[in-house]
Amino acid sequence: MAKGEIDLPSRPKVSSPDYQKYGLGDFKLQSGSTLPSAWVAYKTFGAPSFPVILYPTWYSGSISDNEWLIGADKALNPDKYFIIITALFGNGQSVSPSNSNITPFPKVSFYDNVRAQHELLTKELGVTHLRAVTGWSMGAGQTYQWATQYPDFMDIAIPFCGSAWTSLHNQVFLEGVKSALLAAKGLASAGVREGRVEKAGSELREWTEEERTVGLKAFGRGYAGWGFSQAFYREKLHEKFYGAKDLEEFMVNFWEAWALSKDPENLLVMLQTWQSGDCSQQKPYNGNFEVAMRSIKAKILVLPSKTDLYFPPEDSEYEVKNMAPGIGTLEVIPSIWGHWAGGPPGNMEDVKWLDDKVRKMLADD
């Protein structure tokens, strides 16, 4: 057990009937800390003899939340590809505060997640090369991390509604929802990309039912202004597609319900990973973002949403601009659904647009 960690009885285990776990042992992190007795959760589709596609999870998402883009009628067709969904550290399926006795939970980076996934692929599943890596939101961040951390390992990368570096504006958004969650415990943020200001007993990471409920509801309401665009609300798509009679019902039944289904400490672990995202923070780039972008060798199709409030197309344009000639292609999702244009579907128009682009990229390259 790493210095500063306290050995407590395990919290109740998350049921895992439909996915597997790969044990990593005591996993050394990029920060120098250790994640004791770590594991990564994953699920596979299709035959191992098929070309392999890696499809990591997103912020707060479980493995099953990725499955909407997989099917015989989809580009990610298990009759043609061996598809591997991997779960982020902290999502409640891979090692997390909610399913371990690790407290306080150490800082985990995109680099750490991808190194763990690489070990799973090479040591457990016998994968030596990927046809593609793809993912939404933090899954897109992991896609960029793969393309820079292991640039020779894949043919294609398709990040959608995500970025290679968490912009300052994105960090501000995350700082707001983090602070709202922590306030329920009477705690303050220790700063951007940091944890909380500790006080006596806070290192135990225990939440009362009232703290959990108040904090998660505030977290969900804070998130509500970011996940969908201004146009989404102006056109009242929350009523049309989700059956809400008014805005308040949508806030309660969609946003609060989503947040209340999560573990607050899990959310904080993944938020720190997201807020610290920067694929240039590794050797040999040493913080040079432009060099990291030029290192990408896989053909990469970057798909931002036109109305995404925290991964705007302008950020994607800069990423592609700094890639080597012939490597990157940018196509903007023409949607008013904001970040959710690439997420678990609310409308089939965006699903078809995204699936068609992925299908074409897999076929053409």
RODO-2510 file (C-alpha; in nm, 4 decimals, decimal comma):
residues 365
     n   res          X          Y          Z
     1     m     0,0000     0,0000     0,0000
     2     a     0,1330     0,3431    -0,0985
     3     k     0,2340     0,6017     0,1592
     4     g    -0,0581     0,7992     0,2946
     5     e    -0,3215     0,5386     0,2145
     6     i    -0,5463     0,3964     0,4819
     7     d    -0,6607     0,0365     0,4860
     8     l    -1,0379     0,0366     0,5348
     9     p    -1,2977    -0,2346     0,4899
    10     s    -1,4012    -0,2567     0,1269
    11     r    -1,7165    -0,0801     0,0150
    12     p    -1,9818    -0,3025    -0,1454
    13     k    -1,8629    -0,4540    -0,4703
    14     v    -2,0153    -0,3525    -0,8014
    15     s    -2,1784    -0,6531    -0,9669
    16     s    -1,9840    -0,7653    -1,2735
    17     p    -2,1712    -1,0439    -1,4509
    18     d    -2,1018    -0,9332    -1,8068
    19     y    -1,7411    -0,8173    -1,8157
    20     q    -1,3983    -0,9438    -1,7188
    21     k    -1,1137    -0,8101    -1,5085
    22     y    -0,7414    -0,8199    -1,5757
    23     g    -0,5200    -0,7941    -1,2684
    24     l    -0,2355    -0,5432    -1,2888
    25     g    -0,0853    -0,6087    -0,9479
    26     d     0,0633    -0,3078    -0,7718
    27     f     0,0504    -0,0659    -1,0633
    28     k     0,3073     0,2134    -1,0717
    29     l     0,1528     0,5406    -1,1808
    30     q     0,2969     0,8262    -1,3847
    31     s     0,2946     1,0422    -1,0702
    32     g     0,5239     0,7986    -0,8886
    33     s     0,2431     0,6686    -0,6645
    34     t     0,1221     0,3107    -0,6712
    35     l    -0,2283     0,1793    -0,7297
    36     p    -0,2263    -0,1348    -0,5139
    37     s    -0,3819    -0,4586    -0,6380
    38     a    -0,5180    -0,2763    -0,9430
    39     w    -0,7265    -0,4166    -1,2251
    40     v    -0,8772    -0,3014    -1,5514
    41     a    -1,2291    -0,4123    -1,6517
    42     y    -1,3089    -0,4977    -2,0109
    43     k    -1,5543    -0,6700    -2,2416
    44     t    -1,4980    -0,8163    -2,5868
    45     f    -1,7195    -0,8682    -2,8904
    46     g    -1,6447    -1,0798    -3,1962
    47     a    -1,3715    -1,3330    -3,2666
    48     p    -1,0082    -1,2725    -3,1605
    49     s    -0,9006    -1,3629    -3,5151
    50     f    -1,0713    -1,0501    -3,6535
    51     p    -0,8989    -0,7090    -3,6873
    52     v    -0,9017    -0,5452    -3,3441
    53     i    -1,0760    -0,2215    -3,2452
    54     l    -1,0286    -0,0677    -2,9012
    55     y    -1,3191     0,1412    -2,7692
    56     p    -1,2499     0,2942    -2,4213
    57     t    -1,5238     0,4291    -2,1938
    58     w    -1,6083     0,7930    -2,1203
    59     y    -1,6505     1,0060    -1,8082
    60     s    -1,8802     0,8253    -1,5629
    61     g    -1,9702     0,5675    -1,8292
    62     s    -1,9865     0,1952    -1,7679
    63     i    -1,8856    -0,0630    -2,0253
    64     s    -2,2475    -0,1207    -2,1265
    65     d    -2,2859     0,2518    -2,1992
    66     n    -2,0528     0,2073    -2,4984
    67     e    -2,2501    -0,0746    -2,6543
    68     w    -2,4990     0,1448    -2,8463
    69     l    -2,2404     0,1916    -3,1240
    70     i    -2,1761    -0,1849    -3,1631
    71     g    -2,3873    -0,4212    -3,3719
    72     a    -2,4213    -0,6175    -3,6941
    73     d    -2,5791    -0,3093    -3,8529
    74     k    -2,3059    -0,0734    -3,7250
    75     a    -1,9522     0,0130    -3,8353
    76     l    -1,8304    -0,1540    -3,5165
    77     n    -1,9591    -0,4899    -3,6332
    78     p    -1,8639    -0,7903    -3,4164
    79     d    -1,9053    -1,0117    -3,7229
    80     k    -1,6073    -0,8307    -3,8776
    81     y    -1,4019    -0,6957    -3,5860
    82     f    -1,2765    -0,8046    -3,2456
    83     i    -1,3975    -0,5110    -3,0372
    84     i    -1,2598    -0,4443    -2,6892
    85     i    -1,4255    -0,1993    -2,4505
    86     t    -1,1998    -0,0980    -2,1629
    87     a    -1,3169     0,0853    -1,8510
    88     l    -1,1474     0,3923    -1,7072
    89     f    -0,9867     0,3704    -1,3663
    90     g    -1,2502     0,5100    -1,1297
    91     n    -1,5587     0,4179    -1,3330
    92     g    -1,6772     0,1618    -1,0746
    93     q    -1,5769    -0,1437    -1,2813
    94     s    -1,2015    -0,0991    -1,3158
    95     v    -1,0372    -0,0356    -0,9781
    96     s    -1,2143     0,2597    -0,8174
    97     p    -1,2872     0,4143    -0,4789
    98     s    -1,6285     0,2424    -0,4794
    99     n    -1,4967    -0,1126    -0,5240
   100     s    -1,1661    -0,1058    -0,3338
   101     n    -1,0245    -0,0100     0,0033
   102     i    -0,7803     0,2434    -0,1448
   103     t    -0,8186     0,5765     0,0326
   104     p    -0,7296     0,8371    -0,0545
   105     f    -0,7265     0,7214    -0,4156
   106     p    -0,4133     0,8432    -0,6005
   107     k    -0,4141     1,0714    -0,9024
   108     v    -0,4514     0,8743    -1,2245
   109     s    -0,3643     1,0099    -1,5690
   110     f    -0,4686     0,9262    -1,9237
   111     y    -0,1147     0,7872    -1,9587
   112     d    -0,1802     0,5447    -1,6714
   113     n    -0,5089     0,4271    -1,8183
   114     v    -0,3577     0,3648    -2,1604
   115     r    -0,0526     0,1859    -2,0219
   116     a    -0,2861    -0,0460    -1,8299
   117     q    -0,4910    -0,1073    -2,1449
   118     h    -0,1728    -0,1817    -2,3409
   119     e    -0,0742    -0,4396    -2,0814
   120     l    -0,4206    -0,5984    -2,1019
   121     l    -0,4030    -0,6176    -2,4801
   122     t    -0,0495    -0,7494    -2,5110
   123     k    -0,0181    -0,9747    -2,2053
   124     e    -0,3709    -1,1068    -2,1607
   125     l    -0,5420    -1,0885    -2,5008
   126     g    -0,2379    -1,1432    -2,7228
   127     v    -0,3050    -0,8323    -2,9324
   128     t     0,0041    -0,6927    -3,1048
   129     h    -0,1632    -0,4381    -3,3327
   130     l    -0,4929    -0,2500    -3,3535
   131     r    -0,6945    -0,1769    -3,6607
   132     a    -0,8397     0,1256    -3,4816
   133     v    -0,8888     0,3094    -3,1532
   134     t    -1,2033     0,5159    -3,1121
   135     g    -1,4016     0,6797    -2,8348
   136     w    -1,6329     0,9580    -2,7225
   137     s    -1,5422     1,2372    -2,4776
   138     m    -1,2833     1,0931    -2,2357
   139     g    -1,2777     0,7962    -2,4720
   140     a    -1,1558     1,0406    -2,7359
   141     g    -0,8908     1,1634    -2,4917
   142     q    -0,7727     0,8050    -2,4516
   143     t    -0,7730     0,7683    -2,8309
   144     y    -0,5336     1,0627    -2,8602
   145     q    -0,3264     0,9220    -2,5751
   146     w    -0,2944     0,5891    -2,7571
   147     a    -0,1945     0,7647    -3,0807
   148     t     0,0891     0,9508    -2,9053
   149     q     0,1911     0,6960    -2,6410
   150     y     0,2024     0,3971    -2,8782
   151     p     0,2103     0,5619    -3,2240
   152     d     0,3018     0,2407    -3,4113
   153     f     0,0338     0,0247    -3,2482
   154     m    -0,2690     0,1188    -3,4598
   155     d    -0,3659     0,1949    -3,8197
   156     i    -0,6518     0,4353    -3,7464
   157     a    -0,7678     0,6650    -3,4652
   158     i    -1,1171     0,8166    -3,4510
   159     p    -1,1721     1,0508    -3,1539
   160     f    -1,5187     1,2050    -3,1440
   161     c    -1,6299     1,4932    -2,9225
   162     g    -1,3025     1,5039    -2,7296
   163     s    -0,9522     1,6447    -2,7297
   164     a    -0,5826     1,5714    -2,6926
   165     w    -0,5504     1,8401    -2,4260
   166     t    -0,8087     1,9597    -2,1738
   167     s    -0,8420     2,3280    -2,2574
   168     l    -0,8413     2,6012    -1,9936
   169     h    -1,2120     2,6658    -2,0510
   170     n    -1,2835     2,2953    -2,0075
   171     q    -1,0821     2,2960    -1,6841
   172     v    -1,2949     2,5870    -1,5602
   173     f    -1,6160     2,3938    -1,6307
   174     l    -1,4838     2,0906    -1,4422
   175     e    -1,3664     2,3041    -1,1512
   176     g    -1,7207     2,4350    -1,1125
   177     v    -1,8927     2,0967    -1,0910
   178     k    -1,6139     1,9593    -0,8705
   179     s    -1,6547     2,2469    -0,6257
   180     a    -2,0328     2,2013    -0,6176
   181     l    -1,9881     1,8345    -0,5270
   182     l    -1,7269     1,8997    -0,2589
   183     a    -1,9318     2,1794    -0,1025
   184     a    -2,1851     1,9219     0,0159
   185     k    -1,9149     1,7944     0,2511
   186     g    -1,8071     2,1432     0,3523
   187     l    -1,4866     2,1030     0,1543
   188     a    -1,3184     2,3299    -0,0990
   189     s    -1,1162     2,2533    -0,4079
   190     a    -0,7408     2,2483    -0,3594
   191     g    -0,7057     2,4010    -0,7047
   192     v    -0,7369     2,3213    -1,0728
   193     r    -0,6111     1,9668    -1,1461
   194     e    -0,5790     1,9076    -0,7729
   195     g    -0,8042     1,7397    -0,5198
   196     r    -0,9674     1,8894    -0,2137
   197     v    -0,8499     2,0947     0,0828
   198     e    -0,8315     1,8290     0,3502
   199     k    -0,9636     1,8655     0,7019
   200     a    -0,9689     1,6235     0,9952
   201     g    -1,1281     1,2978     0,8851
   202     s    -1,1742     1,3924     0,5201
   203     e    -0,9028     1,1493     0,4121
   204     l    -1,1464     0,8663     0,4909
   205     r    -1,3601     0,9688     0,1906
   206     e    -1,6861     0,8699     0,3590
   207     w    -2,0100     1,0401     0,2548
   208     t    -2,3319     1,0526     0,4545
   209     e    -2,6511     0,9906     0,2598
   210     e    -2,7404     1,3593     0,2888
   211     e    -2,3971     1,4728     0,1662
   212     r    -2,4146     1,2323    -0,1236
   213     t    -2,7650     1,3356    -0,2281
   214     v    -2,7082     1,7103    -0,1968
   215     g    -2,3668     1,6965    -0,3644
   216     l    -2,4684     1,4766    -0,6567
   217     k    -2,7835     1,6765    -0,7276
   218     a    -2,5742     1,9952    -0,7361
   219     f    -2,3208     1,8202    -0,9601
   220     g    -2,5927     1,7144    -1,2035
   221     r    -2,7509     2,0592    -1,2190
   222     g    -2,4120     2,2174    -1,2776
   223     y    -2,3433     1,9740    -1,5591
   224     a    -2,6822     2,0458    -1,7216
   225     g    -2,5663     2,3719    -1,8765
   226     w    -2,2728     2,2041    -2,0506
   227     g    -2,3749     1,8655    -2,1865
   228     f    -2,6292     2,0050    -2,4322
   229     s    -2,6050     2,3252    -2,6339
   230     q    -2,7987     2,6502    -2,6083
   231     a    -2,9837     2,5555    -2,9272
   232     f    -3,0823     2,2191    -2,7793
   233     y    -3,2677     2,3934    -2,4983
   234     r    -3,3957     2,6778    -2,7186
   235     e    -3,5554     2,4233    -2,9529
   236     k    -3,6905     2,2356    -2,6469
   237     l    -3,5398     1,9067    -2,7530
   238     h    -3,5489     1,7978    -2,3878
   239     e    -3,9275     1,7887    -2,4277
   240     k    -3,9352     1,6386    -2,7763
   241     f    -3,6846     1,3580    -2,7242
   242     y    -3,6982     1,2929    -2,3491
   243     g    -4,0659     1,3541    -2,2811
   244     a    -4,0074     1,6189    -2,0141
   245     k    -4,3084     1,8420    -1,9573
   246     d    -4,0804     2,1349    -1,8706
   247     l    -3,7208     2,2249    -1,7881
   248     e    -3,7464     2,1392    -1,4179
   249     e    -3,8704     1,7901    -1,4919
   250     f    -3,5739     1,7405    -1,7260
   251     m    -3,3332     1,8654    -1,4586
   252     v    -3,4724     1,6158    -1,2091
   253     n    -3,5400     1,3126    -1,4285
   254     f    -3,2362     1,3366    -1,6564
   255     w    -2,9553     1,5306    -1,4881
   256     e    -3,0181     1,4639    -1,1205
   257     a    -3,1041     1,1004    -1,1911
   258     w    -2,7790     1,0566    -1,3884
   259     a    -2,5689     1,2103    -1,1122
   260     l    -2,7434     1,0212    -0,8299
   261     s    -2,6617     0,6917    -1,0026
   262     k    -2,2883     0,7608    -0,9560
   263     d    -2,0428     0,7354    -0,6679
   264     p    -1,9094     1,0813    -0,5733
   265     e    -1,5529     0,9623    -0,5150
   266     n    -1,5511     0,7816    -0,8499
   267     l    -1,6605     1,1037    -1,0207
   268     l    -1,3804     1,2974    -0,8517
   269     v    -1,1136     1,0441    -0,9548
   270     m    -1,2203     1,0507    -1,3202
   271     l    -1,2626     1,4295    -1,3120
   272     q    -0,9029     1,4720    -1,1999
   273     t    -0,7895     1,2489    -1,4870
   274     w    -0,9930     1,4544    -1,7342
   275     q    -0,8922     1,7927    -1,5944
   276     s    -0,5231     1,6968    -1,6179
   277     g    -0,5499     1,5630    -1,9723
   278     d    -0,2550     1,6500    -2,1971
   279     c    -0,1021     1,3872    -2,4226
   280     s     0,2212     1,5880    -2,4455
   281     q     0,2924     1,5243    -2,0751
   282     q     0,5031     1,2171    -2,1448
   283     k     0,8392     1,1370    -2,2930
   284     p     0,9666     1,2237    -2,5495
   285     y     0,7380     1,5289    -2,5847
   286     n     0,7965     1,6753    -2,2370
   287     g     0,5061     1,9175    -2,2623
   288     n     0,5506     2,0193    -2,6268
   289     f     0,1977     1,9754    -2,7567
   290     e     0,2806     2,0503    -3,1190
   291     v     0,5537     1,7853    -3,1241
   292     a     0,3114     1,5350    -2,9701
   293     m     0,0618     1,6012    -3,2489
   294     r     0,3308     1,5613    -3,5160
   295     s     0,4282     1,2254    -3,3660
   296     i     0,0937     1,0665    -3,4591
   297     k     0,1422     0,8054    -3,7312
   298     a    -0,2056     0,6531    -3,7511
   299     k    -0,4527     0,8032    -3,9939
   300     i    -0,6792     1,0045    -3,7655
   301     l    -1,0342     1,1226    -3,8246
   302     v    -1,1260     1,3937    -3,5734
   303     l    -1,5008     1,4438    -3,5233
   304     p    -1,5990     1,7365    -3,2982
   305     s    -1,9578     1,8525    -3,2561
   306     k    -2,0405     2,1938    -3,4020
   307     t    -2,2107     2,2973    -3,0760
   308     d    -1,9978     2,1185    -2,8136
   309     l    -1,9444     2,3637    -2,5277
   310     y    -1,6313     2,2058    -2,3839
   311     f    -1,4708     2,0372    -2,6854
   312     p    -1,5343     2,3037    -2,9546
   313     p    -1,4284     2,2500    -3,3171
   314     e    -1,1648     2,5252    -3,2863
   315     d    -0,9623     2,3055    -3,0514
   316     s    -0,9842     2,0150    -3,2952
   317     e    -0,8743     2,2412    -3,5812
   318     y    -0,5565     2,3268    -3,3910
   319     e    -0,4856     1,9594    -3,3208
   320     v    -0,5213     1,8595    -3,6857
   321     k    -0,3236     2,1644    -3,8023
   322     n    -0,0220     2,0411    -3,6053
   323     m    -0,0313     1,6841    -3,7375
   324     a     0,2009     1,5716    -4,0151
   325     p     0,0706     1,6156    -4,3716
   326     g    -0,1775     1,3474    -4,4729
   327     i    -0,2354     1,2224    -4,1168
   328     g    -0,5326     1,4142    -3,9816
   329     t    -0,8788     1,4829    -4,1224
   330     l    -1,1361     1,7037    -3,9502
   331     e    -1,5112     1,6669    -4,0009
   332     v    -1,7563     1,8554    -3,7795
   333     i    -2,0764     1,6867    -3,6620
   334     p    -2,3569     1,9191    -3,7825
   335     s    -2,5678     1,8906    -3,4695
   336     i    -2,7349     2,1148    -3,2108
   337     w    -2,7078     1,8401    -2,9489
   338     g    -2,3830     1,9823    -2,8142
   339     h    -2,1531     1,7255    -2,6548
   340     w    -2,4292     1,4642    -2,6734
   341     a    -2,4051     1,4609    -3,0525
   342     g    -2,1499     1,1838    -3,0065
   343     g    -2,2874     1,0252    -2,6930
   344     p    -2,5466     0,7626    -2,6019
   345     p    -2,8070     0,8487    -2,8632
   346     g    -3,1050     1,0705    -2,8179
   347     n    -3,1660     1,1080    -3,1906
   348     m    -3,0892     0,8628    -3,4662
   349     e    -2,9807     1,1293    -3,7159
   350     d    -2,6560     1,1942    -3,5292
   351     v    -2,6060     0,8213    -3,4736
   352     k    -2,6281     0,7559    -3,8471
   353     w    -2,3928     1,0462    -3,9325
   354     l    -2,1312     0,9228    -3,6854
   355     d    -2,1648     0,5576    -3,7820
   356     d    -2,1324     0,6406    -4,1523
   357     k    -1,8098     0,8354    -4,0919
   358     v    -1,6580     0,5538    -3,8851
   359     r    -1,7626     0,2943    -4,1431
   360     k    -1,6081     0,4911    -4,4279
   361     m    -1,2826     0,5456    -4,2380
   362     l    -1,2486     0,1751    -4,1594
   363     a    -1,3212     0,0811    -4,5214
   364     d    -1,1087     0,3442    -4,6958
   365     d    -0,7818     0,3307    -4,5074
***
